[in-house]
């Protein structure tokens, strides 16, 4: 499935793909939009969870210092 998606995206980005079939550019942009949105959503969820956990560790004093303090 990944290989088919990659071929569609590559053919949609080249003029020869549009000459073979006019649907390649449309499907290519659709695939790029869907996968980019999903990737951005995953990165944002991971970053927000990491920031929240770090903030809670600092607030509750669970975080240990790397500089040798208590």
N, C-alpha and C positions, 0 to 999 in steps of 0.2 A: 504494500500500500504506500509506503514511503517512497519507493522507487517510482511508482506511477505518478505520485504527486510531484516529485522532482522533475520528471520528464514533462509533465504538463506545465509547470512553472517555467522551465527552460524554453519550451516551445512557445509559450505565451510571451516571453521576453524578446524573442527574435522575430524579424520580419518573415522568415521562411515559415514559421509556425502559423502566422496569420494567413499565409497563402495556402497552406495545407488545409486548414480548417479555421473558419472565422471565430469559432468558439474558444480557441485556446487563450487569447488575451483576456476574455471575460472570466473564464475559469481560473486562470492564473492569478488575476487580481483578487478573486474571491478566496482562493486558497491562502494567499499571502495575508489577507485581512483577517481571516479566521484564526490562523496559526499565530499571527502576531498578537492579536487580542488575547488569546489564551495564554501565551507566554508572558505578556505584560501583567495579566491578572495573577498568574502564579508568582511572579517576582514581587508584586505589590503585597500579596497575602503573606509571603515569607518574610519580607522586610518589616511589615507591620507587626507580625507575631514576634519577631526577634526584638524589635524596639520595645514592645510591651513587656516581654519577659525580662529584658535588661532593666527597664524602669522599675518593675516590681522587685527585682533582686536588689536594686540600689535602695529603694524605699524601705524594704524590710530588713536591710542590713545583711543579707545572705551573701552578697558579693565579697569575695576575698581580695585583698590587695596584693598586687604583684611586687610591691616595694618593701615587703617585710614588716609592715605594721600589723596591728591586731586585727 
